[in-house]
Amino acid sequence: VVTVYQGNVSASLVRVGELFRDAVRLSASRVILVHNHPSGDPTPSPDDLHLTAEALAAGRLLDIDVLDHLVVGHDAWVSLRDRGVNFDRAEARPRTRAAAIGGP
């Protein structure tokens, strides 16, 4: 578990590149994003959905799968994957140059 940001009661400004800093440093192949809503209501906000979309795009570029984004409240949590956000890669990407050009 790595704490990347700590916000205040009403907001946390997140730079997407920093979400992946330790994942890249540790050669992680997958991450799960988790944050809390101090209000206690784990309902994802539009900002949460936007951050998830940006993290998914960054993860694809870095070849790090974002498995889920969890929002935690006082006595409950919400999985954005369970809420219908598509965390699957749009298409399988070639892992080697040979595979990319049709080689063995």
C-alpha positions as CSV (number, residue, x, y, z in Angstrom):
1,V,0.0,0.0,0.0
2,V,1.4,3.4,-1.0
3,T,-0.1,6.7,0.0
4,V,0.3,9.0,-3.0
5,Y,-1.9,12.0,-2.0
6,Q,-3.6,13.3,1.1
7,G,-6.2,15.9,0.6
8,N,-8.3,18.0,2.9
9,V,-11.9,17.6,3.9
10,S,-13.3,18.8,0.6
11,A,-10.7,17.9,-2.1
12,S,-7.5,16.4,-3.2
13,L,-5.7,17.5,-6.4
14,V,-4.2,14.5,-8.0
15,R,-1.6,14.5,-10.7
16,V,-2.1,11.2,-12.7
17,G,1.6,10.7,-13.3
18,E,2.3,10.6,-9.6
19,L,-0.3,7.8,-9.2
20,F,2.0,5.5,-11.1
21,R,5.4,6.7,-9.8
22,D,5.9,3.9,-7.2
23,A,4.2,1.3,-9.5
24,V,6.8,2.0,-12.1
25,R,9.6,2.1,-9.6
26,L,8.5,-1.3,-8.2
27,S,7.9,-2.8,-11.7
28,A,4.3,-3.4,-10.8
29,S,2.1,-4.9,-13.5
30,R,-1.2,-3.9,-11.8
31,V,-2.6,-1.4,-9.4
32,I,-5.8,-0.8,-7.6
33,L,-6.7,2.8,-6.8
34,V,-8.4,3.5,-3.5
35,H,-9.5,6.7,-1.9
36,N,-12.0,7.8,0.8
37,H,-14.8,10.3,0.9
38,P,-14.6,12.1,4.3
39,S,-18.4,12.8,4.0
40,G,-18.9,9.1,4.5
41,D,-20.9,8.7,1.2
42,P,-18.9,6.4,-1.1
43,T,-20.9,7.4,-4.2
44,P,-18.3,8.2,-7.0
45,S,-18.3,11.8,-8.0
46,P,-17.8,13.1,-11.6
47,D,-14.2,13.9,-10.6
48,D,-13.7,10.3,-9.5
49,L,-14.9,9.0,-12.8
50,H,-12.7,11.5,-14.7
51,L,-9.6,10.5,-12.6
52,T,-10.4,6.8,-13.3
53,A,-10.5,7.5,-17.1
54,E,-7.2,9.3,-17.0
55,A,-5.6,6.6,-14.8
56,L,-6.8,3.9,-17.2
57,A,-5.3,5.8,-20.2
58,A,-2.0,6.3,-18.3
59,G,-1.9,2.7,-17.3
60,R,-2.3,1.6,-20.9
61,L,0.6,3.7,-21.9
62,L,2.8,2.4,-19.1
63,D,1.6,-1.2,-19.5
64,I,0.2,-1.2,-15.9
65,D,-3.3,-2.6,-15.6
66,V,-5.6,-0.6,-13.4
67,L,-7.7,-3.4,-11.8
68,D,-10.3,-1.2,-10.0
69,H,-10.9,2.1,-8.3
70,L,-12.5,1.9,-4.9
71,V,-14.2,4.7,-3.1
72,V,-14.5,4.2,0.7
73,G,-17.1,5.8,2.9
74,H,-17.7,5.4,6.6
75,D,-19.4,2.0,6.6
76,A,-19.4,1.2,2.9
77,W,-17.3,1.2,-0.3
78,V,-18.0,1.3,-4.0
79,S,-16.1,-0.5,-6.8
80,L,-16.1,1.4,-10.0
81,R,-15.6,-1.9,-11.8
82,D,-18.8,-3.2,-10.2
83,R,-20.5,0.1,-11.2
84,G,-19.8,-0.7,-14.9
85,V,-16.6,1.2,-15.6
86,N,-14.7,-0.8,-18.2
87,F,-11.3,-1.6,-16.8
88,D,-10.4,-4.2,-19.5
89,R,-7.9,-3.2,-22.2
90,A,-9.6,-2.1,-25.4
91,E,-7.4,-4.5,-27.3
92,A,-4.6,-6.8,-26.7
93,R,-1.3,-5.1,-27.4
94,P,1.7,-6.9,-28.9
95,R,4.4,-7.5,-26.2
96,T,7.3,-7.7,-28.6
97,R,8.3,-6.0,-31.9
98,A,8.3,-9.4,-33.7
99,A,4.7,-9.9,-32.6
100,A,3.8,-6.4,-33.8
101,I,5.0,-7.0,-37.3
102,G,3.7,-10.5,-37.6
103,G,6.8,-12.4,-36.6
104,P,7.0,-15.7,-34.7
